[in-house]
Amino acid sequence: PAPVYARQLAEHATTHGIPLELKPGGEVRLHPELPEALSLTGVPTYANAGKYVLADLWAPDWPAWANRAVEWLQSRGLIVILAHPERMACLLNDPSAIDELTRRFDVAIEEVSVTVETTHFKLPRALTA
């Protein structure tokens, strides 16, 4: 459905003279059943080009099943990019894991620069319901 929605939005933008180029895709949460789940739905890749996959891990450490999930993605010819490393507990708890992961799996780590600020804002009513 995501490519359909992206195509519809792009058509709407073109119709209204809005210069917009959409690159649909998604992010994959690494989990133990990832191969089975994505075998059914397909792997969302950057721009649906079938080359890069953004992956995130919510576990507090790097479990063995995460190795299998990354290997499964790579066995399909995908380049795995660990998205949001600044919020991955396993990397925050052990920054040396970044070197281990990039060496062992040849994964890319999304480069981030984090500035922490306290910002208060009100969400529109529709988003808080």
C-alpha positions in Angstrom: 0.0 0.0 0.0 2.8 2.5 0.7 3.9 2.8 -2.9 0.3 3.4 -3.9 -0.1 6.1 -1.4 3.1 7.7 -2.4 2.2 7.6 -6.1 -1.2 9.2 -5.3 0.4 11.9 -3.2 2.9 12.6 -6.0 0.1 12.8 -8.6 -1.8 15.2 -6.3 1.3 17.4 -5.9 2.0 17.4 -9.7 -1.7 18.3 -10.4 -1.4 21.3 -8.0 2.0 22.4 -9.3 3.9 21.4 -6.1 7.5 20.4 -7.0 7.8 17.2 -4.9 9.8 14.0 -5.4 8.7 11.2 -3.1 10.9 8.2 -2.2 8.7 5.7 -0.5 10.2 3.1 1.8 10.2 2.1 5.4 12.2 1.0 8.4 12.4 -2.6 9.7 12.4 -3.4 13.4 14.7 -6.3 13.9 12.8 -9.0 15.8 13.0 -12.9 16.1 10.3 -13.5 13.5 11.6 -11.0 11.0 12.3 -13.6 8.2 8.9 -15.1 8.4 7.1 -11.8 8.7 8.9 -10.2 5.8 8.7 -13.3 3.6 4.9 -12.6 3.6 4.9 -8.8 3.2 8.2 -8.1 1.5 11.1 -5.9 2.8 10.6 -2.2 2.7 13.7 -0.6 1.1 14.8 2.9 0.5 12.8 4.3 -2.5 11.5 0.7 -3.0 14.7 0.2 -5.0 15.5 -3.2 -3.3 19.0 -2.1 -2.3 19.1 -0.4 1.2 17.1 -1.4 4.2 16.9 0.8 7.4 16.9 -1.4 10.5 16.3 -0.6 14.1 16.6 -2.7 17.3 14.7 -2.0 20.5 16.3 -4.7 22.6 18.7 -3.6 25.5 21.5 -5.8 24.1 22.3 -7.3 20.7 20.7 -10.8 20.9 21.6 -13.8 18.7 18.4 -13.6 16.8 19.4 -10.1 15.6 22.5 -11.7 14.0 20.2 -14.1 12.1 17.8 -11.2 11.1 20.7 -9.1 9.7 22.2 -12.2 7.9 18.8 -13.0 6.4 18.4 -9.4 5.0 22.0 -9.5 3.6 21.4 -12.9 2.0 18.7 -11.2 -0.1 21.4 -8.8 -1.4 20.3 -5.9 0.8 22.6 -3.4 2.4 21.6 -3.0 6.1 21.8 0.4 7.6 21.2 0.7 11.3 18.9 3.6 11.7 18.8 5.8 14.8 21.9 4.4 16.6 21.6 7.3 19.0 18.5 5.6 20.5 19.6 1.9 20.3 20.1 0.8 23.9 22.5 -1.9 22.8 24.8 0.7 21.3 24.4 3.2 24.0 25.2 0.6 26.7 28.3 -0.6 24.7 29.6 1.9 22.1 32.3 -0.6 21.1 29.5 -2.7 19.7 29.4 -0.3 16.7 32.8 -1.3 15.6 32.0 -5.0 16.1 28.8 -4.8 14.1 30.3 -2.9 11.2 33.2 -5.3 11.0 31.2 -8.5 11.5 28.2 -7.8 9.3 29.5 -5.0 7.1 26.5 -2.9 8.1 26.3 0.8 7.8 25.6 3.0 10.8 23.4 6.0 10.0 25.6 9.0 10.9 24.0 11.2 13.5 24.7 14.3 15.4 22.6 14.7 18.4 21.9 18.0 20.2 19.7 17.7 23.3 17.3 20.5 24.0 14.1 20.7 26.0 11.3 21.8 23.7 7.6 22.1 24.7 4.9 22.3 22.1 1.2 21.5 21.8 0.0 18.9 19.5 -3.0 19.6 17.3 -6.2 18.2 18.8 -6.5 15.6 16.0 -3.1 14.1 17.0 -3.9 13.8 20.6 -7.2 12.0 20.3 
